[in-house]
């Protein structure tokens, strides 16, 4: 049985942790769910709205008493536990960083998604809330896609980013976001091709937008990863080879059909080929290779615990000035960033979070566990070429989707009433079907 099985229009029976709350606390809890749904819509659209809604979730989490559920999850659910331990490890790095406390704290704040994951988990224990959260995220993506396609079709000038047909975010971020619309639409289509054919059309349009219209190579990679993940979920390990062939064919077609796509791919190979033959490392790929080499050199000085949170910028500046190279505060590689700042301990916890997130989806059915694996696949590979956790939108997206989708793993396993605090009771929605039937 593959994780792909299941109908996204049908909801599994799920135990819902419900506290014995006062009227005010109950209102705060419901408001917190609405704020959480708002985060899903706001992530592709507005950084300010995302921050505002996230703050609303945090306030409602405290006022509603939902923190008691989160504290219980920290003792029973590895995704929540590792996420919090990782954030605490990053916070401990403030104690020995050479960076000023103000700048180091600002750097720590960029990793707030690890603190938010256990909070989102507690608000998305209800399967209906999870489905609505995914739909709100899709709505924000569809709005972005619609405007982007209109700009391209009618040649409308939007703003300084319009030449890339990126709307609310830069081209790299938009393409990463849009790759998830490609995946979600394809998943819904394949679950029921006859009735869900509009999702197939939407997936095709989103794919065209990523590969041929908005020039973001990270999006190209993300789409390829998600095709492989989707075929793995549909066919198991047998689907990996056909997926690889499919990605290769799509790449060749785009290479021949689009001059923009061709130039972006040619640039990658030429920069890699010429890296050791020229001293000009001012372009994207060359700089990433340089950042990688220098980052590994810095990490070797403190391999276990690193140099402290926020230490990458001053340490890299010192090394770059010695070697007369470009100075940067961002190595465009999340693993290098964690190795330098928090050593093998920090990077190990980061990889453990990926592992437990993927493991939580194993054996599950339906859209949420499938999306968990999709998120892990994209970020596991994407962090090799981008510091995705440092970027506000990409980091916030990871925290939101992992918190939302991994909540399904809690529901699937079930939490016995004896495992809960006295004031928490377990209820099962009687009006929901008891199981998700397999897809035909």
DAPEKA-V888212 format. One record per backbone hydrogen bond with DSSP energy under -0.5 kcal/mol. NH is the residue of the N-H (numbers start at 0). CO is the residue of the C=O. If there is no record, write none. Layout:
NH:CO, NH:CO
//
This chain:
3:232, 4:1, 7:5, 9:6, 15:426, 16:14, 17:15, 17:424, 19:422, 20:18, 25:21, 26:22, 27:23, 28:24, 29:25, 30:26, 31:27, 32:28, 33:29, 34:30, 35:31, 36:32, 37:33, 38:34, 39:35, 40:36, 41:37, 42:38, 44:41, 45:41, 49:45, 50:46, 51:47, 52:48, 53:49, 54:50, 55:51, 56:52, 57:53, 58:54, 59:55, 60:56, 61:57, 62:58, 63:59, 64:61, 65:60, 66:60, 67:64, 68:65, 69:65, 70:66, 71:67, 72:68, 73:69, 74:70, 74:71, 75:71, 75:72, 76:72, 77:75, 79:76, 80:76, 81:77, 82:78, 83:79, 84:80, 85:81, 86:82, 87:83, 88:84, 89:85, 90:86, 91:87, 92:88, 93:90, 94:91, 95:92, 97:306, 103:99, 104:100, 105:101, 106:102, 107:103, 108:104, 109:105, 109:106, 110:107, 111:108, 113:110, 114:111, 115:111, 116:112, 117:113, 118:114, 119:115, 120:116, 121:117, 122:118, 122:119, 123:119, 129:125, 130:126, 131:127, 132:128, 133:129, 134:130, 135:131, 136:132, 137:133, 138:134, 139:135, 140:136, 141:137, 142:138, 143:139, 144:140, 145:141, 146:142, 147:143, 148:144, 149:145, 150:146, 151:147, 152:148, 153:149, 154:150, 155:150, 161:158, 163:160, 164:161, 165:160, 173:169, 174:170, 175:171, 176:172, 177:173, 178:174, 179:175, 179:176, 180:176, 181:177, 182:178, 183:179, 184:180, 185:181, 186:182, 187:183, 188:184, 189:185, 190:186, 191:187, 191:188, 195:191, 198:195, 199:195, 200:196, 201:197, 202:198, 203:199, 204:200, 205:201, 206:202, 207:203, 208:204, 209:205, 210:206, 211:207, 212:207, 212:208, 213:208, 214:212, 215:209, 215:213, 218:215, 219:215, 220:216, 221:217, 222:218, 223:219, 224:220, 225:221, 226:222, 227:223, 228:224, 229:225, 230:226, 231:227, 232:228, 233:229, 234:230, 235:231, 237:234, 238:235, 239:236, 240:236, 241:237, 242:238, 243:239, 244:240, 245:241, 246:242, 247:243, 248:244, 249:245, 250:246, 251:247, 252:248, 253:249, 254:250, 255:251, 256:252, 257:253, 258:256, 261:257, 262:258, 263:259, 264:260, 265:261, 266:262, 267:263, 268:264, 269:265, 270:266, 271:267, 272:268, 273:269, 274:271, 276:273, 277:273, 280:278, 286:282, 287:283, 288:284, 289:285, 290:286, 291:287, 292:288, 293:289, 294:290, 295:291, 296:292, 297:293, 298:294, 299:295, 300:297, 301:297, 301:298, 302:299, 305:301, 306:339, 307:340, 310:307, 313:309, 314:310, 315:311, 316:312, 317:313, 318:314, 319:315, 320:316, 321:317, 322:318, 323:319, 324:319, 333:382, 333:385, 334:382, 336:332, 337:333, 338:334, 339:335, 340:336, 341:337, 342:337, 342:338, 343:302, 344:303, 345:341, 346:342, 347:343, 348:344, 349:345, 350:346, 351:347, 352:348, 353:349, 354:350, 355:351, 356:352, 357:353, 358:354, 359:355, 360:356, 360:357, 361:357, 361:358, 363:360, 365:2, 365:4, 369:365, 370:366, 371:367, 372:368, 373:369, 374:370, 375:371, 376:372, 377:373, 378:374, 379:375, 380:376, 381:377, 382:378, 383:380, 384:381, 385:381, 387:385, 389:386, 390:386, 394:390, 395:391, 396:392, 397:393, 398:394, 399:395, 400:396, 401:397, 402:398, 403:399, 404:400, 405:401, 406:402, 406:403, 407:404, 408:405, 409:405, 410:406, 411:407, 412:408, 413:409, 415:413, 418:415, 419:416, 423:420, 424:17, 426:15, 426:424, 428:13, 431:428, 436:434
//
